[in-house]
Amino acid sequence: MANAEQKLVASLLVKPGEKARLGERDPADRLGLGAKSESVDRLVGLIARLGTLQNRLWAEDRQALLLVLQGLDASGKDGTIRHVFTGVNPQGCRVVSFKAPSTIELGHDYLWRIHKNLPERGEIGIFNRSHYEDLVTVRVRGLVPKDVADRRPGQVRAFERQLSEEGTTVLKVFLHVSRDEQRARLQARLDDPEKAWKFRLGDLDDRKLWDEYHRTYEHVLTETSTDWAPWHVVPGDHKWVRNIAVASLLVEALERMDPKLPPEDPALSGLRVT
């Protein structure tokens, strides 16, 4: 990865042991990328590189990559998936969207539904929302007692450490949007017949709790950014900046994993198809 990409990735990191500093991170930050028109080729190149690395991961079949996407309503989780993963092989990529838990899921511990949806070796798994709903939303909404909520960051740190030690790289991304940008996107969603189905009245209830959600995310990101599964805060007001940032994080993670193609079968050496 080029120095410019490495610098961009480093700027997004929530350093383990330090505060997430959401209030000091500008959701409209362009990350030094310049104009949108100048960055189109950059995203195209990242998507091509991502496709190559995913092919190697799929062929190697020994490691897995899990992308955890978190953010408030209208932060761009769906759009990120749609734009960044255009060049990957669908056979080796699986998206799981976590909504309110079902009756069956509520009959188990909160990590049960997460564990059974993890990517297999060779796959990229994408969580659209994740186990972090059970650390953030349940605390904001008071859905579990405080002592239960207080235990969960430690449980998740241990869970993600196990995943890392067993061969799954965990890449965690918080899509950071401003309150004004969220308002504009929610209104646009409501006004568009093709998108209005995504709008729910509960979105307005959550919006009223904006400050509480941000305080809770600040706490949870700080508590769960670790050496084995650190958080990255991606500015989300500009969609093109968001896409380049997430693509850069994915490429950097896969290059660290360094998946290898299987060795060539000696029986195929010099073979000619007739």
N, C-alpha and C positions, 0 to 999 in steps of 0.2 A: 504494500500500500504506500502511495506517495506521501511525502511529508505533509502536504496540505490536508490530505484526508486524515492522517494521524492527528494533526492539530485540531481538526474539526471534531473528531471522535472524543479527544481528551477534554474538550470544552464542555461536553455534554455530561460528563461523568459526575455522579454523586460519590465523592471519595469516601470509602468505608471509614467510619469513625468520625466523620464530619457531618454537619447539618446539610440538609438538602437545599436550603436557601431559596425556596420557590419565590419568595417575595423579591429577591434580588435578580431573578432571571426574567428577562424580557420575552414575553410570548411572541413579540413581533420581530425578534432578532433575526437578521438575515445571515448570521454566522460568517460574515465576510465573503459571501458568495457573489456579490454584485447584483446585476440586473437579472431578472427571470430569463430574458431572451438569451443571455450569455451562458446559462446553466443547463440548457436543454441537452446539449451533447454530453455534459457531465453525468446526468442521470441515465442517459442511454448507455454510456460506457459502464456505469455501475451495475445496471440491470444485466448487461451482457456478461460481466464478470461474475455476478451472482449466479447466472445460469450455468456457467462453466463449473463453478465450485459446487453447486448443488448436484450436478451430474457426477462429480467425483465422490461426493458424500454418499449418493445413492449407490454408486458402483462399489465403493469400499465396504459399505454395510456394517460398520463397526461403531460408529458414533451417531449421535442425534443432536439437533439444535432446536431449542425451544425459544420462540419469540413471545414474550409476554407484553401485550399492549394494554395499557391502562390509561384512563383519562376521564374527565367529566363528559357529560352528554354533549354531542356535537364536536368533540375534540378531534375527530378525523380518523378513528380506528378503521372503519370500513373503507374509507378512501385510501388510506395508507396501504391496506392489503391489496386493493384493486389496482393501484398504480405501481407499487414496488415489485409485485410478484408476477408481472406480465410475462417474464421470460423463463420461468421455472417449469419443470416437468410436473404436471399435476399428480402423476403417480407417486412422486416422492415428497409431496407437500400436502399437509392436512390442516384445515382451519376448524377450530372449535369455538363456538360462541356460547358463553356462559350467561344464562339469564337467571331469573329467580329460581331457586332450587325446587325440584319436584317433590312430591310426597315421598317417593322412594329415596331420593337423595337426602331428604331431611331425616330419614331413618338411619343414616350413617354419619360418621364424622365428616367435618366440612372438607377434608382433603380427599375423601373417597372418590368423588366425581372427577377430581383433578387427576389423581393417579391413574385412573382407568382410561383417561384421554391423552396421556403423554405420547409423544412421537416414538415410533419404533426406531431401532438402529437403522441408519441410512436416510431417515426422514427429517424434514423441517416441519416442526409443529408450530402453529400460530394460535395463540389464545387471544380471542377478542373478548376482553375482560378475563378474569382469572380468579385464582384463590385470594387475590387481594381484595375482592369484594367482601370477603369474610373477615377482613381486617379493617377496612375503611367504612363501607356502608353500614355494617352491623354496629359499629361504634357510633357513627353519626346518628343512626336511627334508634339506637338503644335497644337493639334486637337481642343482645345477649348481656348478661351481667358484666360489670366493669372488670371483675377479676378474671373472667373468661377472656374478654377482649385483650386484657393486658398480657395474657400468656401466649397469645397467638403469634406475635412477631418472633419470639424465640422458637416456637414450633416450626414456623416457616423457614427460618434460617437453617435449622437442622434438616428439614425436608429437602431444601435446595442443595444443601451440602451433599446429601446422599445422592441426589441426581447427578451432581457434578462428578463425584467420585466413581459413579457407575457409568460414566461416559456420555451424559447429556449436558451440553453447554446451555446455560440459562442466560438469555439476553433479555433484560427487562427495560422497557421504554415507557416513560410517562409523557403523554402528549399534553403539552402545557399551552392552553389557550386563555385569552383574556376574557373578561366578563362581557365586554362589548362585542367581541367576535362571536362568542357563544350565542348572544341575543340575536345577532344578525343571521347566524346559521339556523337557529331554531325557527325564526320567522320565515326564512326562505324555505325550510322544510315544510312548514305548515302551509305555505302558499303554493307549493308545487304538487299537483295531483299525483305525480309519479313518486313523490317522497312523503306525502302526508301520512301514509300508513305507518311510518316510523315514529311519528309524533305521538306521545302519550301525555295525558294530563299530569302524570307523575313527574314529567320533566320539569314542569313549573314548580312543583313542590321541592324538587332537588335544587332548582335554581335559587330558591329562597334561602337555602342552606349553604350557599356558595362559600361564605367565610368559614363555616364549620368544616366543610369538605376540604378546603385548602389547609386548614390547621391540622386536620387528621392526616391528609396526605403528607404534609411536612413531617409529621411524627413518624408515620409508617415508613416512608422512604428513607428517613434517617436511620431508623431501627433495623431495616432489612437490606441496606446496601452493604454487601460483604465482598471480600476478596474473590470468592467463588461465584457470586451472582450479584454484581453491582447494578445499581440503577443508573439510567441515563435520562435526563430531562431534555426533551426535544421541543423547541419553540414551534407552536402549531398554528399561529395566526396566518402565516403564508404557507399555503399547501405545498407549493413547489419546494420551499426550504425544508419542510417536514419530510417530503419524499426523499430528497437527497440525503438528509441526515440519517433517516432510518436505513436507506440502502447502504450508506457508508458503514453504519454499525454492523449490518449483516455481513458485508464483505470482510470487514475487519475481524469479526468473530470467526468466520469460516476460514480465513487465512491463518488465524492462530490455530485452529483445529487441524489444518493442513491435511485434508483427506487425500488419500493416494488411490490411483487407479490400480486394479488388480494386476499382478505381473502377467506378462504375455504367455500364453500357452505355447510351449516349445513346439507342439505338434502343428501350430499354425504358421510357424516361421517359413517364409518363402512360398506359402500356399497361394495358388492362383485359381480364381473362380472361373470356370468355363461354362 
